[in-house]
Amino acid sequence: MFVFTRGVDEWLVIGDDIFVAPTDIDEKSVRLIAKGRMLGGPNDGGTFQTAHELSKGQSFPIGPMIQVTLVEVRGDVVRLGINAPPHLALHRKESPNSIKEDKE
Protein backbone atom coordinates (compact mmCIF):
# COMPACT_ATOMS: atom_id res chain seq x y z
CA MET A 1 0.00 0.00 0.00
CA PHE A 2 1.27 3.46 -0.92
CA VAL A 3 0.17 6.28 1.41
CA PHE A 4 -0.32 9.88 0.25
CA THR A 5 -1.24 13.01 2.20
CA ARG A 6 -3.82 15.15 0.40
CA GLY A 7 -5.90 18.22 1.15
CA VAL A 8 -9.18 19.32 -0.42
CA ASP A 9 -8.98 19.31 -4.24
CA GLU A 10 -5.45 17.88 -4.25
CA TRP A 11 -5.61 15.02 -6.72
CA LEU A 12 -3.97 11.61 -6.89
CA VAL A 13 -3.52 10.07 -10.32
CA ILE A 14 -3.58 6.29 -10.61
CA GLY A 15 -2.23 5.09 -13.93
CA ASP A 16 -3.09 7.54 -16.70
CA ASP A 17 -6.85 7.79 -16.34
CA ILE A 18 -8.02 7.51 -12.71
CA PHE A 19 -8.22 10.56 -10.43
CA VAL A 20 -9.04 10.64 -6.69
CA ALA A 21 -9.33 13.71 -4.43
CA PRO A 22 -10.90 14.72 -1.13
CA THR A 23 -13.69 17.26 -1.59
CA ASP A 24 -14.64 17.70 2.07
CA ILE A 25 -12.72 16.88 5.24
CA ASP A 26 -14.12 16.97 8.75
CA GLU A 27 -12.71 15.75 12.04
CA LYS A 28 -13.56 12.05 11.60
CA SER A 29 -14.42 11.51 7.95
CA VAL A 30 -13.78 12.60 4.39
CA ARG A 31 -15.76 12.78 1.17
CA LEU A 32 -13.73 11.56 -1.80
CA ILE A 33 -14.46 11.84 -5.48
CA ALA A 34 -13.07 9.28 -7.90
CA LYS A 35 -13.36 9.60 -11.66
CA GLY A 36 -11.80 8.42 -14.85
CA ARG A 37 -11.67 5.33 -17.02
CA MET A 38 -12.17 1.89 -15.46
CA LEU A 39 -9.33 -0.64 -15.58
CA GLY A 40 -10.19 -4.32 -15.78
CA GLY A 41 -13.39 -6.21 -15.16
CA PRO A 42 -16.59 -6.13 -17.19
CA ASN A 43 -16.59 -2.30 -17.39
CA ASP A 44 -12.99 -2.03 -18.64
CA GLY A 45 -12.54 1.25 -20.53
CA GLY A 46 -15.86 2.70 -19.38
CA THR A 47 -15.92 6.11 -17.71
CA PHE A 48 -17.04 6.56 -14.13
CA GLN A 49 -17.44 9.22 -11.46
CA THR A 50 -18.30 8.32 -7.87
CA ALA A 51 -18.32 9.97 -4.45
CA HIS A 52 -17.61 8.14 -1.20
CA GLU A 53 -17.92 9.17 2.45
CA LEU A 54 -15.25 7.35 4.48
CA SER A 55 -14.24 7.12 8.13
CA LYS A 56 -10.78 6.02 9.26
CA GLY A 57 -10.04 2.48 8.08
CA GLN A 58 -12.84 2.35 5.51
CA SER A 59 -12.11 1.79 1.85
CA PHE A 60 -13.72 1.50 -1.57
CA PRO A 61 -12.74 -0.34 -4.75
CA ILE A 62 -12.14 1.16 -8.15
CA GLY A 63 -12.76 -1.81 -10.39
CA PRO A 64 -11.22 -5.18 -9.57
CA MET A 65 -7.61 -4.01 -9.18
CA ILE A 66 -7.55 -0.80 -7.09
CA GLN A 67 -8.50 -0.15 -3.46
CA VAL A 68 -8.54 3.31 -1.80
CA THR A 69 -8.42 3.42 2.03
CA LEU A 70 -8.74 6.35 4.45
CA VAL A 71 -5.71 5.82 6.70
CA GLU A 72 -5.93 8.97 8.84
CA VAL A 73 -7.52 12.41 9.16
CA ARG A 74 -5.08 15.13 10.28
CA GLY A 75 -6.82 18.47 10.55
CA ASP A 76 -7.34 19.76 7.02
CA VAL A 77 -5.50 16.89 5.28
CA VAL A 78 -6.03 13.15 4.99
CA ARG A 79 -3.74 10.20 4.46
CA LEU A 80 -5.00 7.88 1.73
CA GLY A 81 -3.69 4.37 1.15
CA ILE A 82 -3.74 3.09 -2.42
CA ASN A 83 -3.45 -0.59 -3.33
CA ALA A 84 -2.86 -0.91 -7.06
CA PRO A 85 -0.92 -3.22 -9.36
CA PRO A 86 2.78 -2.31 -9.63
CA HIS A 87 2.51 -1.46 -13.34
CA LEU A 88 0.23 1.52 -12.54
CA ALA A 89 2.07 4.74 -11.71
CA LEU A 90 0.81 6.71 -8.69
CA HIS A 91 1.45 10.44 -8.56
CA ARG A 92 0.10 13.70 -7.16
CA LYS A 93 -1.60 16.55 -8.99
CA GLU A 94 -2.80 19.72 -7.33
CA SER A 95 -5.63 20.60 -9.73
CA PRO A 96 -7.65 18.94 -12.50
CA ASN A 97 -6.41 21.62 -14.95
CA SER A 98 -2.79 20.60 -14.44
CA ILE A 99 -3.80 17.01 -15.23
CA LYS A 100 -5.24 18.06 -18.60
CA GLU A 101 -2.19 20.22 -19.38
CA ASP A 102 0.18 17.31 -18.73
CA LYS A 103 -1.75 15.03 -21.08
CA GLU A 104 -1.64 17.52 -23.96
N, C-alpha and C positions, 0 to 999 in steps of 0.2 A: 504494500500500500504506500503510495506517495501522498504526503500531507502538504497542503498549501494554505497559507493565510490570506484571506480575502476580505475586503470591505464591500459595502454596497456598490453595485455596478462595476466591480472589478472582476473581469471575466477569466475563466480558465478555458483553454482550448484543448480538446482531446482529439488526437488525430488531426485531420484537416477540416472536419465538418461538424464537430459537436462543441457547443458552447454552454458553460454553466456559470451562473453568477448569483450571489445573494441580492435580493431586492429589498428585503426588510430584515433587520436584526433587532431582537429584543433580548432581554436578560437571560431567557432560557430556551429560546427557539429562533429559528431562521426560516424565512421563505426563500426558496431557491427557484430560479427559472432555468430550464434546460431546453435547448433548441438545436436544430440542425438536421443532419441526414443520418438515418439509422444504419448501424453496422451489424450485419449478421441477422439470422433468424428469418421468419417469414416476411417481415417488413423491410428487408435489406434495401437500402437506397431511398426509402420513403422519407419524406420530411416529417418532423414532429416539433411540437412546442408544448411543454408541460410545466406546471408549477407544483412545488411540493413544500409542505410545512413540516419541518423536522425539529425534534428535540435531540439533545446530546445522545449519541449512540445509534440513532435511527439512520436508515439508509434507504435508497431507492435505486432500482436498476435502470440502465439505459440499454435496452436490448439485452441479448443474452451474454454479452461479454464485458460490460462495464457496470460498476457499482460505485455510487457516490454516498459517503457517510459523513454525518456531522460529528466531528471529533470533539470540538470544544467551542464555546462562545466566550470571547474575551472582550468585553465592552462593545466597541463598535466594529469589531472584526470577528471572523469565524475561522476555524481550522477545519478544512475539508479533506477527507481521505478519499483517494481515487484508486480503485482497483481496475486495471485495464491490461490488456495483453501488452507484452513488451515491445511489439512492433508499432504501437501507437505512441506518438510523441505527446507529451504533456507540457504545456507552457502557459504563461500568464499573458493576459491582455487587459489593458485598463479601460478600454471603451470599445463598443461594437464598431465604431467608425475605423479605428486602427486595425481591426481585423479585416475589414473590406479593403483598406489601403494595402495591406500586406499581400493579399491575394492577387491584386491587380498588378 
